[in-house]
Amino acid sequence: MLNYKHILFAIEHDDRAVPALKRVMTFADKFGAKVSLVHAVTPFSTAYTYGGPMMMPNIDGEIKKGATLYLQSIAEKMKLPKGQTHVLYGKVTQSILDFAEAEHCDVIILNGHKHNALGRVFSTADDLVNQSKCDVIILKD
């Protein structure tokens, strides 16, 4: 029997986040589970090395700040308790997996979207499904 107590909901920065979070909160209520809302950010200097850090020395700090403000605004809209939003910094898949393990999450939930063939090759969702030690649920639009 499923008995989820800690749900990790990994969101992207798009207009589908709030409707999806509403679905996740309904799911969490059925289990009496805590929800950790996370947004993973890849360091610009790692993802785009050609000239990035030299041309924009504080770009990584600005990206983290923007992600933090984004999560805070969603948490306020959804009335999430303080301390349940987290900006993860590093390679997206590994950051999510590390957080899930460290925080003893029972399930990772992602908001799914369609990919073209190339997008499927580099899909975070596929990587999480194949590498996660806990359940992974992908919401369909």
Disulfide bonds with the S-S distance in Angstrom:
none
